[in-house]
Amino acid sequence: MYKRVYRRIFEKDNLARGLCEAYCSNPKIIAGYYTNAIKNMNACPLRIRSDRGTENSYIEQMQMFLRRNHTDEFAFKKSFLKGVSTANQRIEAWWSVLRKQNSQFWINFFGIMRDSGDFSGDFLDKNLIQFCFMNIIQRELNQVVKVWNAHRIRGTKNMNSPNGRPNIMFSLPQLCDTHEYAVDVDAREVSVCEDECIFKGNLPCDKTVYEISCILMAEHNIDAPHACFTAKEVYIFLKNEIRRNF
């Protein structure tokens, strides 16, 4: 999910299309999120629906690999469905909720930085944006997910529409008059899939930029920013210091 979320935040104003390229468009990294989810659940989805983006290519092959020996009606190739995202009304509705609750602020915020000349789009600027803002954005996204999964989906006249709290609906589907849509997988086969993945490291940006930024912040007694405007001040400070001294 976060792959799509980050792209939604940055794509509208072209501030940092390249910023999230490593996170958003590398199919091996996206596949890493998929295998992590499978390991956490000890199961894989009965079926996956995806758009036709190339970043989903590894997930497609892994899903069909893990489901190749199952005997249900959605086994093997039928376990992965492609379609345009705009045809999926539920996910499009969720993007609208996300934009209102979180991403629209960041779209506007970074757009102002671009228009004011604080962002040039070069290697240093991109990595300093990641260094200063990525943890803040991640923390906010985690909170959005937490609130969404705990909120109550109201019932409707449509019998096929789910209702209840997402956390409970996911963990205890029998309480919602439905059944489990996860299927068991062989841990050895999951390990084979992991060998084809790239897992996101702990650093938010390029290692050299990260180390230099940490040194400068320590020398000037600057704490890690926890709010957007403080992060902007740190970003501008680091950019000026690095350009002046390196």
N, C-alpha and C positions, 0 to 999 in steps of 0.2 A: 504493500500500500504506500509506504513512504516514497518509493520511487516516483509514483504518480504525483504524490503530494508536492515534493520538491519541484518537479517540472512545472506544476500548476503555478507555484509561487513565482518562478523566474521567467516563464516563457512569454508572459504578456508584454513585458517592456524591454525585452532583449538585454536586460542588464547583465545577465550572466548565464547565457545558454551554455557556455563552456564550463561554468562553475560546477554543475552537477553532472557533466557528461560521464565522468567515471562512475558515478553512482547510478545514473539514470539509464544509460544506453548500453553499457557493457553487459551482454547477456550472461556472462559467467558470474558477474556480481549479483545480478537479479536472481540467477539460479541458486546462489548461495543463500539468499533469503528463503527461497523455496525449500531447500534441503534443511535449513534450520527449523522451519515450521514443521516439517515432517518429523524431524527428530523429537521436537517438543511434544507432538501429538502421538508419536509412535504409530502413525498412520498417514496415508495420503488421501487427497480428496477423491470422491467418487468420480467427479467430473470437474474440469476447469473451463471457464469461458474467458477468452482473451481477445484483445484487438489484434490486428495483423502486424503490429510493430516487430521489428527484428530483435528487439531486446527480449522477446519472449521465446526465442527459438530454442534455447537450451531447456527451458521449462517444458516446452512441448515434447521434446524428445525424452526427457526424464520421466514425465508423467506417463507417456505411453510405454516406456520401458518398465516402470514399476507396476503398470496395470496389464501387462501383456499376457499374464497367465491366469488372470481372473476370468470368471465365467458369467458375470452379470451382463446385462444388455448394453452397458456403457464401457465394457472392457476394451483394452488396447487402444486402437485409433479413435474410437468413439469417446474416449475419456478426455479428449481435448477438443474444444469447440472454438472456432474463430468467428468473429463478427465485428462490425463497426461499433465503437463504444457508444455512439449516439443512439443506437438501437436498444441499449440497456438503460431503461428509464430509471431504475433504482440507483445504479451507480452514478448516473448523471445528476440525479437529485441529491445524492450525497456530496458530490463535488460542489454543488450549490451551497449546501449547508457549510461545508468546510470553508468556502470562500467568504461567506458572511462572518463566520466565527473566527477566522484566523488569517487566511492567505491574502485577502484583499488589503489588509493593513500593510503587509510586507510588499505587495506589488506597488502600492503607492509610495511606501518608504524608500524602496530601492530606486523607483522611478525618479524621485526627487534628488537622490544622490547622483544619479546619472545626469540629470538635467543641470545640476549645479556644478558639474565638472569634477566631482569627488571620485568618480570612477571612470577609468580609461579603457578597461577591458583587457589590459595586458596581463602577463603571467603573475607579476607581483600583486596587482590589485585583486585579481581573482582569488589568489591564495590567502591574502589578508582578509578578504571578505569571509572566506571559509573559516579562517582562524578566529575571527571576532564574533561571527554571527551564527555559525552552524550549530553550536551547542544550545544557544538560546532558542533557535527555531526548533531543534529536536525536542527540547523540553516542552515547548508549547504544543507540538504535535502529539507528544505522549499524553498531555493533558486532554487534548481534543479527543483522542482515542478512548481515554479512560471515561470521559463524560459520555461519549456516544454509546459505549458498550454498557453503561449503567442506566441509560435513560429508557423510558418505556415507550415502545411503539404501540400506538393505539390501534384497536381493532377496527376493521372496515366491513362493509357489506360483501366485499370480495373474499370468498372462502379460501382462495389461494394465497392471500396476503397474510404474512406472519404477524403476530402481535405478541408483545411481551418485552422483556429486557434482553438485549442481545447476548449478554454474558450467560444468562440462564438458558436461553434458547440454544446456544452453542454447546454448553456443557451438559444440559439435561433435556435433550430434544423430546424425550418421551412425555415430559410435562406439557409440551405444546402439541400433543397429538400428531407427532411426526416421528421419524426414525433417524438413526445415525447415518450421515452421508460421508463418513470417513471409512476407509478400508485398510486392513492390516497390510503391512509391507515387511519385507525381509531386511533386517538391519544390514546385512552384507551388501545387498543391492543399493541401499541408501549410501553406504560407504563408497561404492563404485561411482555414484553420482557426485558425491562430495569431491572426488578426485578431479572432476571436471570444472569445479567452481573456483572462483576467487572470492575470498571473504574480506569484507571491508575492515581495514585496520583501525587502530585506536586513535590515530591522528586525524584531525579534520582537514588537513591541507598537506602540502609538500613538506617533507621532513626538514629540509634546510631552512625554509621560511619559518616553520614552527619553532625550531631551535633558536634562530636569531630573534624572533619575536619574544620568546620566553626570556631570553637574556636581557633584552631591552626593557621589558616590563619589570624584571627583578632589579635592574640597575636604577630604575626610576620609581620603585615602590608602587607599581600599578597593579591592582588586583584584576583578576579575570572579570570581564564585564558580565552583568546579569540582566541588563535591560538594553533596549535597542539604541537609545540615544547615547548611553555610556559607551556602548560598543562602537558607535560611529566615531566618537571622540578618540577612542583607542586606535581604531583603524586609521584615522587621519594622522595621528601621532606616529604610529609605526611606519606608515608609508613615507612620511617626511624624513624620519630618522634613518630609515634604510636607504632611501635615495641619496641622502646627504653623506652617509658614512660608508657605503659599500659600493 
